[in-house]
Amino acid sequence: MPMGHEVHGQGGFKFQNWAKTYGSSPELYFQPTSVEEIREILDMARQRDKRVKVVGGGHSPSDIACTDDFMIQMGKMNRVLKVDKEKQQVTVEGGIFLSDLNIELSKHGLALANLGAVSEVAAAGVIGTGTHNTGIKHGILPTQVVALTLLTASGEILECSESINADIFQAARLHLGCLGVVLTVTFQCVPQFHLHEVAFPSTLTEVLDHLNDHLQRSQYFRFLWFPHSENVSVIYQDPTNKPPSSSASWWWDYAVGYYLLEFLLWISTFMPSLVCWINRFFFWLLFSSRVENIAISYKIFNYECRFKQHVQDWAIPIEKTKEALLELKAALENNPKMVAHYPVEVRFARGDEIWLSPCFQRDSCYMNIIMYRPYGKNVPRLNYWLTYEGIMKKHGGRPHWAKAHSCTRKDLEKMYPAFPKFCSVREKLDPTGMFLNTYLEKVFY
Ligand SMILES: Cc1cc2nc3c(=O)[nH]c(=O)nc-3n(C[C@H](O)[C@H](O)[C@H](O)COP(=O)(O)OP(=O)(O)OC[C@H]3O[C@@H](n4cnc5c(N)ncnc54)[C@H](O)[C@@H]3O)c2cc1C
């Protein structure tokens, strides 16, 4: 089969996600530089009966971006196409990393109103899985999208927004990578702003008893719970006009502390009962005093994630926060053999109307659990994972799409009222399943 003269696929490429927890061996790996090249790749896939997976930053902690057929990495399609200062909107190519976009936007006095913990992720990738941060007045990242363009399996380019192809837009704002290649994304921005971050110690009882006060007191409130203890670190982040400043010694403690943490966690793989003390020790070392920091918004939203880890992150109705967390705490207390690494990160998001959003039509609490992989070693987590999933399901939870979960179509149909609408858009845009993979087969079949 002759290949197009511009587009060359690389054989023998090994794909691995950021945490090195999932990977695949695509038959051909492409890094196209134009829409024409992507069209050629889709033509070739159609002719050879191959599936196609598009990948952004490869950060998803699951096999959602894996394929053994054709993989398209969008890193070379990363331009800012248009900045509309009046509407405060920016149109970018789907492959742009948010780390580059943040800097470009700040040159125009603009910013994204909310960001996840890392920015080495692509514009189309973050919306693909419904990336979120925190703040009860703020929706998940796809709520910031006002338009996008999609190259479908047939090679057609579709413009979508609230007014054009509105149904496809509601599906594509959280697209799971299964509707086509996202070529461009238009984000609604806000004027550039600085954030004042204050982190201070508290207890689980205090935070859960005064949850509403915390939610009202800080625009981007979240908290970290240290399992096997009552310890909590509360984090407030709020816009400020004050100049940048930071607690210098804190970063030093942080860096040293984390090398020690990895070593101790590795030791604990031979003596799991140590985990409870490790969680308490690091709370005391790093989180037991008040820390303040002021910087441009994206530097506060992003934080360094040093260690590879397994994660789960489900969204439950916000009113279930207390009950669910206390059940998780009780389950750990009643089962001393089940260990949980710190932190359980608890964040919040406003309800929205995006069909496959875990926050569809309800304000939500995201509860992120982790198990580190010290020096790449997997730590047993099955019991903890199943217990957590059981509690999340009982409280009407919906899993984060990027993070590995055990749900199949049967579960998802119950969780998402608009699931059939999404399926019908997907079947119309991709009748042969060109953009499916193993992860998506579980979702749709
Ligand atoms: C260290 C770390 C921190 C994280 N922090 C957070 C957080 O704070 N909040 C949160 O919600 N999540 C978080 N995540 C998860 C992360 O935000 C999501 O996995 C996000 O989707 C990653 O973006 P990506 O560009 O790496 O996407 P990828 O993993 O590359 O792809 C994600 C999906 O998008 C599809 N896709 C990508 N580009 C295109 C395109 N152009 N066209 C069509 N489909 C496409 C892929 O096929 C796949 O289905 C974190 C992950 C890590 C590793």
The ligand as a Tripos MOL2 file, in Angstrom:
@<TRIPOS>MOLECULE
LIG
   53    58     1     0     0
SMALL
NO_CHARGES

@<TRIPOS>ATOM
      1 C1          0.4600   14.0840   37.1760 C.3       1 LIG1
      2 C2         -0.9670   14.1580   36.7280 C.ar      1 LIG1
      3 C3         -1.8180   15.1030   37.2830 C.ar      1 LIG1
      4 C4         -3.1600   15.1560   36.8920 C.ar      1 LIG1
      5 N1         -3.9850   16.0690   37.4650 N.ar      1 LIG1
      6 C5         -5.2980   16.0960   37.1530 C.ar      1 LIG1
      7 C6         -6.1880   17.0200   37.7610 C.ar      1 LIG1
      8 O1         -5.7830   17.8510   38.5640 O.2       1 LIG1
      9 N2         -7.5050   16.9560   37.4310 N.ar      1 LIG1
     10 C7         -7.9740   16.0520   36.5260 C.ar      1 LIG1
     11 O2         -9.1670   16.0280   36.2710 O.2       1 LIG1
     12 N3         -7.1480   15.1970   35.8900 N.ar      1 LIG1
     13 C8         -5.8250   15.2040   36.1920 C.ar      1 LIG1
     14 N4         -4.9940   14.3360   35.5540 N.ar      1 LIG1
     15 C9         -5.5290   13.5620   34.4300 C.3       1 LIG1
     16 C10        -5.3400   14.3660   33.1320 C.3       1 LIG1
     17 O3         -5.7610   15.6800   33.2490 O.3       1 LIG1
     18 C11        -6.1540   13.7470   32.0020 C.3       1 LIG1
     19 O4         -5.7090   12.4450   31.8370 O.3       1 LIG1
     20 C12        -6.0310   14.4900   30.6720 C.3       1 LIG1
     21 O5         -6.9110   13.9280   29.7590 O.3       1 LIG1
     22 C13        -4.6330   14.4190   30.1530 C.3       1 LIG1
     23 O6         -4.5040   15.1490   28.9490 O.3       1 LIG1
     24 P1         -3.5530   14.5670   27.8170 P.3       1 LIG1
     25 O7         -3.3480   15.6160   26.7960 O.co2     1 LIG1
     26 O8         -2.3450   13.9520   28.4240 O.co2     1 LIG1
     27 O9         -4.5310   13.4690   27.2490 O.3       1 LIG1
     28 P2         -4.2150   11.9830   26.7340 P.3       1 LIG1
     29 O10        -4.0440   11.0970   27.9000 O.co2     1 LIG1
     30 O11        -3.1360   12.0210   25.7180 O.co2     1 LIG1
     31 O12        -5.6110   11.6680   26.0050 O.3       1 LIG1
     32 C14        -6.8190   11.7130   26.7020 C.3       1 LIG1
     33 C15        -7.9740   11.3950   25.7580 C.3       1 LIG1
     34 O13        -8.1090   12.4320   24.7920 O.3       1 LIG1
     35 C16        -8.0080   11.8930   23.4720 C.3       1 LIG1
     36 N5         -7.3620   12.8920   22.6250 N.ar      1 LIG1
     37 C17        -6.2530   13.6110   22.8960 C.ar      1 LIG1
     38 N6         -6.0450   14.4990   21.9090 N.ar      1 LIG1
     39 C18        -7.0350   14.3400   21.0050 C.ar      1 LIG1
     40 C19        -7.3900   14.9750   19.7850 C.ar      1 LIG1
     41 N7         -6.6810   15.9870   19.2660 N.pl3     1 LIG1
     42 N8         -8.4860   14.5450   19.1290 N.ar      1 LIG1
     43 C20        -9.2370   13.5330   19.6320 C.ar      1 LIG1
     44 N9         -8.9580   12.9050   20.7840 N.ar      1 LIG1
     45 C21        -7.8740   13.3110   21.4610 C.ar      1 LIG1
     46 C22        -7.2410   10.5840   23.6430 C.3       1 LIG1
     47 O14        -7.5320    9.6720   22.5950 O.3       1 LIG1
     48 C23        -7.7930   10.1120   24.9740 C.3       1 LIG1
     49 O15        -9.0510    9.5370   24.7930 O.3       1 LIG1
     50 C24        -3.6450   14.2530   35.9050 C.ar      1 LIG1
     51 C25        -2.7840   13.3160   35.3460 C.ar      1 LIG1
     52 C26        -1.4610   13.2630   35.7590 C.ar      1 LIG1
     53 C27        -0.5570   12.2320   35.1550 C.3       1 LIG1
@<TRIPOS>BOND
     1     1     2 1
     2     2     3 ar
     3     2    52 ar
     4     3     4 ar
     5     4     5 ar
     6     4    50 ar
     7     5     6 ar
     8     6     7 ar
     9     6    13 1
    10     7     8 2
    11     7     9 ar
    12     9    10 ar
    13    10    11 2
    14    10    12 ar
    15    12    13 ar
    16    13    14 ar
    17    14    15 1
    18    14    50 ar
    19    15    16 1
    20    16    17 1
    21    16    18 1
    22    18    19 1
    23    18    20 1
    24    20    21 1
    25    20    22 1
    26    22    23 1
    27    23    24 1
    28    24    25 2
    29    24    26 1
    30    24    27 1
    31    27    28 1
    32    28    29 2
    33    28    30 1
    34    28    31 1
    35    31    32 1
    36    32    33 1
    37    33    34 1
    38    33    48 1
    39    34    35 1
    40    35    36 1
    41    35    46 1
    42    36    37 ar
    43    36    45 ar
    44    37    38 ar
    45    38    39 ar
    46    39    40 ar
    47    39    45 ar
    48    40    41 1
    49    40    42 ar
    50    42    43 ar
    51    43    44 ar
    52    44    45 ar
    53    46    47 1
    54    46    48 1
    55    48    49 1
    56    50    51 ar
    57    51    52 ar
    58    52    53 1
@<TRIPOS>SUBSTRUCTURE
     1 LIG1         1 GROUP 0 **** ****
